[in-house]
Amino acid sequence: MDVRIYMPPKNAMQSGRAQTESWVLEYELPTPRRPEPLMGWTSSRDTLNSVRLNFDTKELAIAFAEKNGWGCSVEEPHARRVRPRSYADNFRTPPPTSRPA
């Protein structure tokens, strides 16, 4: 059985970074998801579809996967670039462009 270990990104609907410091272990599904013919929902016959395990560190998640004999793929998080700005920069007008005479 294969698992995927990753750090979840921040929620796009909120500006906070809550619940993004933990690592998540998810099972890779051996069967593909398919739309249900009656309702059109995406479904899977595998019950491991809804299992997500949270760990404090990447090493703990990897050790748990190796202890159970699972192959794991680790996705490293992207570095967050913070550009310091002041509130006054929102109202600053751009400098006039000089036109050649």
N, C-alpha and C positions, 0 to 999 in steps of 0.2 A: 504494500500500500504506500502511496506517495502522499506527502503533505507539503504544504506551502507555508513558509514562515515569513511574515512581513510586519512592518509597522504601519498602521492605518493612517491615511492622510487626514487633515482636519476637515471638519464638516463644511461644505460649501455654503450652507445656509446660515452659518453663524461665523462671527469674527473670532471667537475664542478658540483655544487650542486644547480644550479639555478632552480627555480620553484618547490622547494621541501619544502618550509616553510609554504605553505597554506594547508588547509584541504579541501577534495573533498567530495561532496555528490553525490552519484550515485543511481539511481533507480534499485531495484532488478527486473529482468524481470519475469513476471508471465508466459510467454510462452517461451518454450525453443528455442534456435537458431537452425536452420537447414540448410543444404546445399541446395542451389538453383539448381534444376535439369538441367537447361540449361547451366549456366556458372560455376557452382560449387562454387560460393561465399557463404559465411556464411551469412545468412540473418535472420531477425526477423520481424514479422508483427507489432511489437510494436514500436511506434515512440519515446518513452522515452528512447530507446536504446542509443541515441546519446546525451542525456542531462546530462551535468556535471556542478554542481554548485561549485564555489570556495568560501571558507570562510577564514578569517584571523585566527580564533581560533576554537577550537573544541566546545567550549561552544556555540558560535554563530550558528554553524551547527546543534547542538542538539536542540537549542531553535527554529530554523526554522522548523525542522522536527516535534517537538512537537506542534508548533503553527498550523501546517497544519494537525495534527492528524495522522501522519505517525509513524509506528514503525521503530526504527532505531537500527542498530547494529554498534558498534564503534570498529574499529580495531586500537589498540595502535601501534605506530611505534616502531621498534626495536632500542635499544640503539646502537649508533655508537661507535665502539671501535677504538681509534686512538692510534697507537703505534709509538711514536716518534722515528725517525731514522735520521741519518745524511746521506748525499750523499756519504761520504767515506765508509759507510757500504756496499755499492754495490760492492766495489772492494776489500774488506777485505778477505783474505784467511782464511779458517778454520784452527784451530790449529791441529797439527799432532796428530794422534791417537797413543797412547802408546800401544805397543804389549807386552804381558808378555814373558819374556825370558825363 
